[in-house]
Amino acid sequence: MPARGFSSSKSEKKGNAAAKQQERKDPYEVLGVGRNATDQEIKSAYRKLALKYHPDKNANDPVAADVFKEVTYSYNILSDPDKRRQYDTSGFEALESDGQEMELDLSSLGTVNTMFAALFSKLGVPIKTTVSATILEEALNGAVTINPLQLGQSLFRKVEKQSAHFYSVEITEQEARMGFVCRVHSADKSKFKLLYFEQEENGGLSLALQEDSIKTGKVTSAGMFFLCFPVYRFDHSNSMAIAKDPDAAFFKKLDGFQPCEINELKAGTHIFAVYGDNFFRNANYTIEAMSAEPFSAEKEELRDVEAKILTKRAEISKFETEYREVLAKFTEMTSRYTEEMQAIDELLKERNTIHASYTTISPLKRNSSSSKIRASFRGSKSEDDRQTREKKPRDRPKRRKWFNIHLKVDKRKPC
C-alpha cells in the first residue's frame, strides 16, 4: 500500500491528469469571450470575474472559490500567447497543467503561506502576483485618494505592502500628440507594479494596464510609453519559465515581446498607481511623468530598435526550424559514429584472432610447450640459484679470530 500523500504509480498520475483535463472547462467559455478576443478584452473579462468571485468577497463559499480558481486558470492560459496558441491547436493535452503558473493575491494569503511564497521567490521560482481585490474594488467604487502629479515632476514615496498610491496627470492636446511617458524606479530594488486605470461612466476606475517591476542594473523599474505608434512590452514571466528543452530558453526568449494594448492617450486626466508588491516590507520608489516632446531622438531610436527586435524574432523562429533539423542530423551522425567505431573494433579483434589461428601447432601443444619452456626456465633458474648458494660458503676466505693469533715469545728474555 503506498504511503499516504504519495501517488502509487506513474499510471495513476497520468490518470489523475487526464481526469483533471476532462473536468476543465473551455477557457473562452469560462471568461465569456470569443476565440478572437483581444488581450484587452480577455483582461477586462478576467478582472470583472475575479473581482466578483474573489475569496475576500465570498467568505466560506466553496462554490465561489472554485469559480475563482477556474477563472484564474483560464486567464493564465489565454493571457500567455504561447499557451493560448498551444490550447487553440491541441487543447489541454498540449499544456502541462501541473506547471501552470498561478497569479497569487498576497493579501489573501496567511502569514505561513506568504512566508513559503517568499521563500520560493528567493530560490528563483517565478511567482506571479496580482493586485489585491480590495484595492481593485475600492478603485472601482471611487473610494481611493488620488494625488496630482505634474509633468516633469518626480516624487519619492514609500508604499506599504499590498497597498497602492494613486496619481492623476493632466495632459493637453499638444502633449497627447507628442507622446507621454510614466516611469517608476526603486533604488532599494523594491518590488512593485505600475498600474494605469481607465475612468468608468459611474466615476470609478478599472485597471487597464499593468507593468511589473524588473531588475535593470542596480535598480528595479517599470514604465509605460504612450508614443502614438505601436509600442511593445516585454512579458518576462514567459522567459523565466523553466523549459525542459535546454534550447528553448534561447528560442523562446523573444516570445514575451508583445504589443502594448494602449499606444496613445487623449487629452485630459489620466490615473496611474504604484502598488507595493513586496512580501513583507514597504516599497520605496520614485515616480515621474513627462512629455515625450523633448525626446524625439529617443522616440525614433525606440521605434528602430523595436522593429529590429521584431525582425530578429521572425528570423529566430525560422532559424529554430533549421537548427532542429541540423541537430537531429547531428545526433543521427553521432550515433552512427559510435556504432561504426564499435563495428571496426570488433572486426579488428576478429582479424587478430584469425591471424593467430594460422599455425601447425595445436592449441594444446602450444600450451604444453609454453608450459615446458616456462618450467624449464624456472628449473634452470632455481638450479643456478642453488649452485650459487652452495658455492658462496666455499669461496669465502676464512677469517682468523684475534684470540687465536700465534705470538712468538722468547722465554729467555725477560719482559
C-alpha positions in Angstrom: 0.0 0.0 0.0 1.5 3.3 -1.0 2.4 5.8 1.7 -0.2 8.5 2.4 0.3 11.6 0.4 2.1 9.9 -2.5 0.7 8.6 -5.7 1.1 4.8 -6.1 2.3 4.8 -9.7 3.1 6.9 -12.8 0.0 5.5 -14.5 -2.1 6.8 -11.6 -0.6 10.2 -12.0 -1.4 10.2 -15.7 -4.9 9.1 -14.9 -5.4 11.9 -12.5 -4.0 14.4 -15.0 -6.4 13.1 -17.7 -9.3 13.3 -15.3 -8.4 17.0 -14.5 -8.3 17.8 -18.2 -11.8 16.3 -18.7 -13.1 18.3 -15.7 -11.6 21.6 -17.1 -13.9 23.9 -19.0 -13.1 25.8 -22.1 -11.1 28.9 -21.0 -13.0 31.1 -23.5 -16.3 29.9 -22.1 -15.2 30.5 -18.5 -14.2 34.1 -19.2 -17.2 34.7 -21.5 -15.1 35.8 -24.5 -14.9 34.8 -28.1 -11.9 32.9 -29.6 -10.9 36.0 -31.5 -10.9 38.2 -28.3 -8.1 40.7 -27.9 -5.8 40.7 -25.0 -7.6 43.8 -23.6 -11.0 42.0 -23.8 -9.6 39.0 -22.0 -8.0 41.1 -19.3 -11.2 43.0 -18.7 -13.3 39.9 -18.5 -10.9 38.3 -16.1 -10.8 41.3 -13.8 -14.6 41.5 -13.6 -15.0 37.8 -12.8 -12.0 37.8 -10.4 -13.5 40.7 -8.5 -16.9 39.1 -8.4 -15.7 35.7 -7.1 -12.7 36.7 -5.1 -12.4 34.8 -1.7 -12.3 38.2 0.2 -15.8 38.9 -1.0 -17.2 35.4 -0.7 -16.0 34.1 2.6 -16.9 30.5 3.4 -18.4 30.0 -0.1 -16.7 26.9 -1.7 -18.6 27.4 -5.0 -17.2 30.9 -5.4 -13.7 29.7 -4.5 -13.9 27.0 -7.2 -15.1 29.5 -9.8 -12.3 31.9 -8.9 -9.7 29.2 -9.4 -11.2 28.2 -12.7 -11.3 31.9 -13.8 -7.6 32.4 -12.8 -6.6 29.1 -14.5 -8.3 30.1 -17.7 -6.8 33.6 -17.7 -3.3 32.1 -17.2 -3.8 30.2 -20.5 -5.3 32.9 -22.6 -3.1 35.7 -21.3 0.1 33.8 -22.4 0.4 33.9 -26.2 2.4 30.6 -26.3 -0.1 28.8 -24.1 -3.0 30.2 -25.9 -1.6 29.0 -29.2 -1.0 25.6 -27.8 -4.5 25.3 -26.4 -6.1 26.5 -29.7 -4.1 23.9 -31.6 -4.3 20.8 -29.4 -6.4 21.7 -26.3 -5.5 20.8 -22.8 -3.3 17.9 -23.8 -0.7 20.4 -25.1 -0.5 22.1 -21.7 1.2 20.8 -18.6 -1.5 21.6 -16.1 0.8 20.9 -13.2 3.2 23.5 -14.4 0.7 26.3 -14.9 1.6 29.5 -13.1 -1.0 31.0 -10.8 -1.4 34.6 -10.0 -1.4 35.0 -6.2 -3.1 37.7 -4.3 -0.7 38.1 -1.4 -3.2 40.0 0.7 -5.4 36.9 0.7 -2.6 34.6 2.0 -2.0 33.8 5.6 1.4 34.5 7.2 2.7 31.0 6.8 1.7 30.8 3.1 3.2 34.2 2.4 6.5 33.0 4.0 6.5 30.0 1.7 5.8 32.1 -1.3 8.6 34.5 -0.3 11.0 31.5 0.1 10.2 30.1 -3.3 10.6 33.5 -4.9 14.0 33.9 -3.2 15.1 30.5 -4.5 14.4 31.6 -8.1 10.9 30.1 -8.6 8.8 32.6 -10.6 5.7 33.5 -8.7 3.2 35.8 -10.5 1.2 38.1 -8.2 -1.9 40.0 -8.8 -3.2 43.3 -7.4 -5.3 42.9 -4.2 -9.0 42.6 -4.9 -9.6 45.1 -2.1 -7.6 47.7 -4.0 -9.4 47.0 -7.3 -12.8 47.2 -5.6 -12.0 50.5 -3.9 -10.9 51.9 -7.2 -14.0 50.6 -9.0 -16.1 52.3 -6.3 -14.2 55.5 -6.5 -13.1 55.2 -2.9 -9.4 55.9 -3.4 -7.3 59.0 -2.7 -5.7 60.5 -5.8 -2.8 62.9 -5.6 -1.8 65.2 -8.5 1.4 64.6 -10.4 2.8 67.4 -12.5 4.6 66.7 -15.9 8.3 66.9 -15.4 8.0 66.3 -11.7 9.4 63.4 -9.8 8.2 62.2 -6.4 9.8 59.9 -3.9 7.4 57.9 -1.8 7.0 54.8 0.3 4.0 52.5 -0.2 3.0 49.7 2.2 2.9 46.1 1.0 -0.3 45.2 -0.9 -1.3 48.9 -0.9 -1.4 51.5 -3.7 -0.7 55.2 -4.2 -2.9 56.8 -6.9 -1.8 59.8 -9.1 -3.6 61.9 -11.6 -1.8 63.5 -14.6 -3.3 66.3 -16.8 -2.1 66.4 -20.4 -3.0 68.8 -23.2 -3.8 68.1 -26.9 -0.2 69.0 -27.8 1.3 66.7 -25.1 -1.0 63.9 -26.1 0.0 64.3 -29.8 3.7 64.4 -28.9 3.5 61.4 -26.6 3.6 60.7 -22.9 5.8 58.5 -20.6 5.3 57.4 -17.0 8.2 55.7 -15.2 8.9 54.4 -11.7 12.1 53.1 -10.3 13.4 51.9 -6.9 17.0 52.4 -5.8 16.2 49.9 -3.0 15.3 47.2 -5.6 11.7 47.1 -4.1 9.2 45.0 -5.9 6.2 46.9 -7.2 3.6 47.2 -10.0 2.9 50.3 -12.2 -0.8 50.5 -13.0 -2.9 52.5 -15.4 -6.7 52.9 -14.7 -9.5 53.9 -17.1 -12.3 56.0 -15.8 -15.7 54.4 -15.9 -19.0 56.2 -16.5 -20.0 55.8 -12.9 -16.9 57.7 -11.8 -15.0 54.5 -10.8 -11.7 53.3 -12.0 -11.0 50.0 -13.8 -7.5 48.5 -14.2 -6.4 48.7 -17.9 -2.6 48.2 -17.9 -0.1 46.6 -15.5 3.7 46.5 -15.6 5.6 44.5 -13.1 8.9 45.9 -11.9 12.1 44.2 -13.2 15.7 44.5 -12.2 17.7 46.7 -14.5 21.2 47.2 -13.2 21.2 48.5 -9.6 17.5 49.4 -9.5 14.1 47.9 -10.2 12.0 49.8 -12.7 8.7 49.8 -14.7 7.5 52.2 -17.4 4.6 52.9 -19.7 5.1 54.6 -23.1 2.3 56.2 -25.0 4.1 57.5 -28.1 1.4 57.5 -30.7 2.9 54.5 -32.6 2.8 50.7 -31.7 5.0 50.2 -28.7 5.9 46.8 -27.4 6.1 45.5 -23.9 8.2 42.6 -22.7 6.4 39.9 -20.6 9.3 38.5 -18.5 7.2 35.8 -17.0 7.5 33.7 -20.2 11.3 34.0 -20.3 11.5 33.0 -16.7 9.5 29.8 -17.2 11.6 26.7 -16.7 11.8 24.8 -20.0 12.5 21.1 -20.3 14.3 21.7 -23.6 17.6 23.4 -22.9 17.5 25.2 -26.2 14.0 26.6 -25.5 15.5 29.3 -23.2 17.1 30.8 -26.3 14.4 30.3 -28.9 11.6 31.4 -26.6 13.4 34.5 -25.3 11.6 36.9 -27.6 8.1 35.3 -27.3 7.3 37.7 -24.5 7.8 40.7 -26.7 4.1 41.6 -27.3 2.4 44.8 -28.5 1.0 47.1 -25.7 -2.8 47.3 -25.6 -2.8 51.1 -25.5 -0.4 53.2 -27.6 -1.6 56.7 -27.1 -3.6 58.8 -24.6 -6.2 61.5 -25.3 -6.0 65.0 -23.7 -7.5 65.1 -20.2 -6.9 63.4 -16.8 -5.2 60.1 -16.5 -4.8 57.9 -13.5 -1.7 55.9 -12.6 -0.9 54.0 -9.4 2.1 52.3 -7.8 1.2 49.0 -6.0 3.6 47.6 -3.3 4.2 44.0 -4.4 6.8 43.1 -1.7 6.0 40.1 0.6 6.8 41.6 4.0 8.2 45.2 3.7 7.2 48.5 2.2 8.4 49.6 -1.3 10.4 52.8 -1.8 10.0 54.3 -5.2 10.4 57.4 -7.4 7.6 58.2 -9.9 7.9 60.7 -12.8 5.6 61.7 -15.6 6.9 63.5 -18.7 6.1 64.7 -22.1 7.9 62.8 -24.9 8.4 66.1 -26.9 12.0 66.7 -25.7 12.8 63.0 -26.5 12.2 63.0 -30.3 15.6 61.3 -31.0 14.9 58.6 -28.4 11.4 58.0 -29.9 13.0 57.3 -33.3 15.7 55.1 -31.7 13.0 53.1 -29.8 10.9 52.6 -32.9 14.0 51.4 -34.8 15.2 49.1 -32.1 11.7 47.5 -31.6 11.5 47.0 -35.4 14.8 45.2 -35.3 13.6 43.0 -32.4 10.5 42.0 -34.4 12.7 41.1 -37.4 15.0 39.2 -35.1 12.1 37.3 -33.6 10.9 36.2 -37.1 14.5 35.2 -38.0 14.9 33.2 -34.8 11.6 31.4 -35.4 12.9 30.4 -38.9 16.3 29.6 -37.6 14.8 27.3 -34.9 13.4 25.0 -37.6 16.7 24.8 -39.4 18.5 24.3 -36.1 16.3 21.4 -35.1 16.8 19.7 -38.4 20.6 20.1 -38.3 20.6 19.0 -34.6 18.6 15.9 -35.5 21.0 15.1 -38.3 24.0 15.7 -36.0 22.5 13.4 -33.4 22.0 10.7 -36.1 25.6 11.1 -37.3 26.9 10.9 -33.7 25.0 7.7 -33.1 26.3 6.2 -36.4 29.9 7.3 -35.5 29.6 5.3 -32.2 28.2 2.3 -34.0 30.8 2.4 -36.7 33.6 2.6 -34.2 32.3 -0.4 -32.3 32.0 -2.3 -35.5 35.6 -1.5 -36.5 36.9 -2.6 -33.2 35.0 -5.9 -33.4 36.4 -6.6 -36.9 40.0 -5.8 -35.9 39.6 -8.2 -32.9 38.2 -10.9 -35.2 41.1 -10.3 -37.6 43.7 -10.7 -34.9 42.1 -14.0 -33.8 42.2 -15.3 -37.4 45.8 -14.3 -37.7 46.7 -16.2 -34.6 44.9 -19.4 -35.9 47.5 -19.7 -38.8 49.8 -22.3 -37.1 50.6 -26.0 -37.3 50.8 -26.4 -33.6 47.6 -27.4 -32.0 46.4 -25.2 -29.2 47.0 -28.0 -26.6 50.6 -28.5 -27.8 51.3 -24.8 -27.9 50.0 -24.5 -24.4 52.1 -27.5 -23.2 55.2 -26.3 -25.0 54.9 -23.0 -23.4 54.4 -24.6 -20.1 57.5 -26.7 -20.5 59.6 -23.7 -21.6 58.4 -21.8 -18.6 59.0 -24.8 -16.3 62.5 -25.4 -17.8 63.3 -21.7 -17.4 62.1 -21.8 -13.8 64.1 -25.1 -13.2 67.3 -23.8 -14.6 67.0 -20.6 -12.7 66.4 -22.4 -9.4 69.4 -24.7 -10.1 71.7 -21.7 -10.7 70.5 -20.2 -7.6 71.2 -23.4 -5.6 74.7 -23.6 -7.0 75.3 -20.0 -6.2 74.2 -20.5 -2.7 76.4 -23.7 -2.3 79.5 -22.0 -3.9 79.4 -19.0 -1.7 80.5 -20.7 1.6 83.4 -22.4 -0.1 84.7 -19.4 -1.8 84.5 -17.2 1.2 88.0 -16.7 2.8 88.4 -17.9 6.3 88.8 -15.1 8.8 91.2 -15.5 11.7 90.0 -14.7 15.1 92.1 -12.3 17.1 92.4 -14.6 20.1 93.8 -17.5 18.0 96.7 -15.4 16.7 100.0 -17.2 17.5 102.6 -14.9 19.0 106.3 -15.9 19.2 107.8 -15.0 22.6 111.4 -15.6 23.6 111.2 -17.0 27.1 114.9 -16.3 27.8 114.5 -12.6 27.6 112.6 -11.0 30.4 109.7 -8.8 29.6 
